[in-house]
Amino acid sequence: MQNYDDFRIEPFILRNKSFYVKRDELLDPLLSGNKYWKLYALIQTPKERYKQLVSYGGTQSNAMLSMAALCHDKGWDFHYTSKPVPAYLKEQPSGNLSKALDLGMVLHEVGHDDYADCVQHLREDRDTESLFVPQGGADPMAQTGIEQLAGEIKQWQQAQHIKRLNIVTPSGTGTTAYYLAQALPECHILTTAVVGDKAYLREQMEMLGELPENLTILEGSKKYHFAKPYVELLDMYHDLLDAGIAFDLIYGAVMWKVLLQHHNMMEDTVLYIHSGGLLGNASMLDRYKHQRML
Ligand SMILES: *Cc1c(COP(=O)(O)O)cnc(C)c1O
């Protein structure tokens, strides 16, 4: 077997089926997977350009941790607004939250009723030295980095003489899948809605522009609630691990389950883009243990 170290693309066999995986989870421990590409334009931005970054969202979010790491590197203040943190998490911050706080993130908790207004203010009240990044990094700013990712895929595809390529990656906001589809019109981009349902994902993507024709939102036979423990997802995670690669329990496990359900209908080569998020697994595995599923 040959490895393609430049772009971290390797063959991967799962349940006797052949895939390729782009190992972008290996890019950096904190700023990894698709968050690396979504924040790529900011990674390239000189420190002097901003003093602070402002964002909001969930307190175990991978995007939050990536932004905290970026701000730590740049010496920017990082202000993050969330809904109230659950008491158990506050007493003993774990996973992404504890790492982000260690990296200097300033957390602002806002009551449920005031949250929407507060986010609106954050969006509007910026000066030139303060940058606002929407939840999950769902921003046109992500396009530059995703185009870079697309360039790597294209070069690999040409070197391998692969005529028709399916590219698979899970969606939260859909930003990654959307810009990938735009940048690679001759490839077929397959994703699934992990956060809400298909209609919600479509809405999120339409905020970025018209839906590209080469983008398909796959659905599985079962719908999982976001970030909740399920025995099937834990089994999927272990199967993937046994096959040689760790994926995240929230997005990766769901995407692989859906992908395997549709795989028989796919004739062309499948390339899975690893979207990172492995540091979130520790707190998810704790929850599985807590619920005695592990
Ligand atoms: C953020 C994230 C996603 C979703 O990316 P979007 O661009 O918001 O669709 C998928 N997988 C992992 C592991 C993530 O952290």
Ligand as a Chemical Component Dictionary entry (heavy atoms), coordinates in Angstrom:
data_LIG
# 
_chem_comp.id                   LIG 
_chem_comp.type                 NON-POLYMER 
_chem_comp.pdbx_formal_charge   0 
_chem_comp.three_letter_code    LIG 
# 
loop_
_chem_comp_atom.comp_id 
_chem_comp_atom.atom_id 
_chem_comp_atom.alt_atom_id 
_chem_comp_atom.type_symbol 
_chem_comp_atom.charge 
_chem_comp_atom.model_Cartn_x 
_chem_comp_atom.model_Cartn_y 
_chem_comp_atom.model_Cartn_z 
_chem_comp_atom.pdbx_ordinal 
LIG C1 C1 C 0 -17.548 21.320 12.654 1  
LIG C2 C2 C 0 -17.525 19.910 12.280 2  
LIG C3 C3 C 0 -18.254 19.429 11.184 3  
LIG C4 C4 C 0 -19.240 20.273 10.419 4  
LIG O1 O1 O 0 -18.676 21.224 9.566  5  
LIG P1 P1 P 0 -19.596 22.268 8.816  6  
LIG O2 O2 O 0 -18.697 22.998 7.903  7  
LIG O3 O3 O 0 -20.180 23.177 9.874  8  
LIG O4 O4 O 0 -20.681 21.537 8.119  9  
LIG C5 C5 C 0 -18.099 18.092 10.835 10 
LIG N1 N1 N 0 -17.289 17.262 11.549 11 
LIG C6 C6 C 0 -16.604 17.687 12.622 12 
LIG C7 C7 C 0 -15.775 16.718 13.375 13 
LIG C8 C8 C 0 -16.698 19.016 13.022 14 
LIG O5 O5 O 0 -16.020 19.427 14.099 15 
# 
loop_
_chem_comp_bond.comp_id 
_chem_comp_bond.atom_id_1 
_chem_comp_bond.atom_id_2 
_chem_comp_bond.value_order 
_chem_comp_bond.pdbx_ordinal 
LIG C1 C2 SING 1  
LIG C2 C3 SING 2  
LIG C2 C8 DOUB 3  
LIG C3 C4 SING 4  
LIG C3 C5 DOUB 5  
LIG C4 O1 SING 6  
LIG O1 P1 SING 7  
LIG P1 O2 DOUB 8  
LIG P1 O3 SING 9  
LIG P1 O4 SING 10 
LIG C5 N1 SING 11 
LIG N1 C6 DOUB 12 
LIG C6 C7 SING 13 
LIG C6 C8 SING 14 
LIG C8 O5 SING 15 
# 
